[in-house]
Amino acid sequence: MQSRTIRSTNNSDYDRIFKENIDVMLPSIAGNMLNMDILKEEGLPTDIQHTKERKPDFLKRVWNREGKASILHIECQTRPDPKMRFRMAEYYIMLLRKYEIPVKQYVLFLGKQEHQMETDIKMGNFEFNYSIKSFIDIDYNYLLNNSSAESKVFSILCNFNGDSLDVVVGRIIQGLREVTTGITYNKYLNQLGILSQLRKNNNLFEIIMNYEPRFTKEYNPFYQGGKAEGLVEGRAEGLVEGRVEGLVEGRVEGLVEGRVEGMIKGAKETSRKIALRLKEAGIPFEQIAKATELSPSVIKRLKNTDQ
């Protein structure tokens, strides 16, 4: 069998997936990972500005069962950051100044290795601390048995507790099939492939492909047979924070922060074929319309006649 490798993924890819899924996952992880009993929650703007602007990964005002409110701040981290405690302290002061209620802070570590990040500061009269929780410390069954696709996808980062890779992947994919279909299923399948890279095991990616024949270079832009290949004319340069960075000469150059930045030049496939590929990858119709000049209603009706 031909050797396959996986494209090195930008940290913002994982960050984007975390931000897309954390809202739905919060009830699953609040009690088990954060030791919080949340009765009610309220979304807050994630732009914090005083002398400088900071944008937390996740920010909400929450209430416990006693009716006491606090600010819940969560950051997603895939690699150890030796300056993380100072970053969190900066967020803490800005949030406390703005809302004037208790601030609870957590870093959710997605990596497989030990993070070894310090969680407190004690300098002179200043003392500060926050908490780090690692997915690898959680039994994967806890998230897998949750009804949401978001939680099932993130179970790939948890502790397998002796179960084989083949068993775990099979259960996750079966779980996704039970709660999603069509484009939505493809979206979470792609996320599963991306997150699997954090376990640093090429066999894991290969097993996903064995369970799901559609999980190939066509459906997952991070798969490569020696080099990055993908969505249009067999190539994609990558998914980064949710926007298409360009369709140039029939290739998707990347998805970056939610909007199409490129333009189609010399595409060897028709606009409808390009739109269909993007639709199957889970890209919003509005973004596809900008890239292909097709109306959202036309894009909605597109179907793959080869299936």
Secondary structure, DSSP 8 states (H G I E B T S, - for coil): ----EE----HHHHHHHHHHHHHHHHHHHHHHTS----SEEEE--S-EESSSEE--SEEEEEE-TT--EEEEEEEEESS--TTHHHHHHHHHHHHHHHH-S-EEEEEEE--SS------EEEETTEEEE-EEEEGGGSBHHHHHTSS-HHHHHHGGGSB-TT--HHHHHHHHHHHHHHH--HHHHHHHHHHHHHHHGGGT-HHHHHHHHHH-TT-STTT-TTEESSSB--SBTTBB--EETT-EEEEETTEEEEEETTS------S-SS-HHHHHHHHHHTT--HHHHHHHH---HHHHHH---TT-
